[in-house]
């Protein structure tokens, strides 16, 4: 009876933040529920202490670092795991939509250098980023809504120029196209996105892939570089 009441109250609270589609697993025991509630409460209090307010229900883990905070926008229900670092310095800043979850030890760096600051990073509602990931925003990264990612995913929206032999590569400047991940995509662990990558709506990128160029909507792509093996719209493999 007590476990049912605790489950009901915590589930109701979670839904008030995450939405009615969110539901805790009913098989979680009382001790685990109370432990979870305590950790979430501490992370909420930590966000209030850091000046992020109470109404947005933001959850912050231990040793989170927010640099250049005036360039960072955080929606409601956002969770930043332990040791997350976000540096917002850029032209458009870093924008995290509602219910975004940033995994532990992930780094979001909107600029690679202060001599030519980056465009920035925008992440849509209900998107989750796995632990130990890296998002560089020099050329701009746009991640849509309802995107799920595994661990160790990285984004690199910038290339160094290297055509001249009479000048050090580091002095030849860069070129930037940006990276786009559209809504409702599943990105496996250890996927790497390089400058110019664009993944269409509803696509699946297999673990370990290297993505460059355009991936059409509803594609399933694997490999280095990523190649399309089938479309989710049809049963037959793509040849």
Buried (B, 14 or more C-beta within 10 A) or exposed (E): EEBEEBBEEBBEBBBEBBEEEBEBEEEBEEEEBEEBBEEBEBBBEBBEEEEBEEEBBBBBBEEBEBBBBEBBEBBBBBBBBBBBBBBBBBEBBBBBBBBBBBBBBBBBBBBBEEEEBBBBBBBBBBBBBBBBBBBBBBBBBBBBBBBBBBBBBBBBBBBEEEEEEEEEEEEEEBEBBBBBBBBBBBBBBBBBBBBBBBBBBBBBBBBBBBBBEEBBBBBBBBEEEBEBBBBEEEEEEEE
